[in-house]
Amino acid sequence: MAQYRVVDSDEKVIEEKDFDDATSAYDWFKTVAAPEDSLGTVMQVHDNGEWKNFEVSDGGTNKHPSADAE
């Protein structure tokens, strides 16, 4: 089971949850309460001791890349 969290554009954690698969986590991300006009809302996955970006909301003013480069 992997741990996921949603972070707003100010890098504050909105919510955290564990999922067995990325599809379920992505579906959850789409339902987390965040303002509709909120740009830069990020879903992160805890991987090997680090939080990595998994999905970023659209908008063009995001502070973060859409995915972490390996």
Residue pairs with C-beta under 8 A, 6 or more apart in sequence:
1 18
1 19
1 20
2 18
2 19
2 20
2 22
2 25
2 45
2 46
2 47
3 16
3 17
3 18
3 45
3 46
4 16
4 17
4 18
4 19
4 25
4 28
4 29
4 43
4 44
4 45
4 46
4 54
5 13
5 14
5 15
5 16
5 17
5 43
5 44
5 46
5 51
6 13
6 14
6 15
6 16
6 29
6 32
6 34
6 41
6 42
6 43
6 44
7 13
7 14
7 41
7 42
7 43
7 44
8 14
8 34
8 38
8 40
8 41
8 42
9 38
9 39
9 40
9 41
9 62
9 63
11 63
14 32
14 33
14 34
14 41
15 32
17 25
17 28
19 25
19 28
22 45
22 54
25 43
25 45
25 54
26 43
26 54
26 55
29 43
29 54
29 55
34 41
34 57
38 57
39 57
39 58
39 59
39 60
39 61
39 62
40 56
40 57
40 59
40 61
40 62
40 63
40 64
41 56
41 57
42 53
42 54
42 55
42 56
42 57
42 62
42 64
43 53
43 54
43 55
43 56
44 51
44 52
44 53
44 54
45 51
45 52
45 54
46 52
52 68
53 64
53 65
53 66
53 67
53 68
54 67
55 66
56 62
56 64
56 65
56 66
56 67
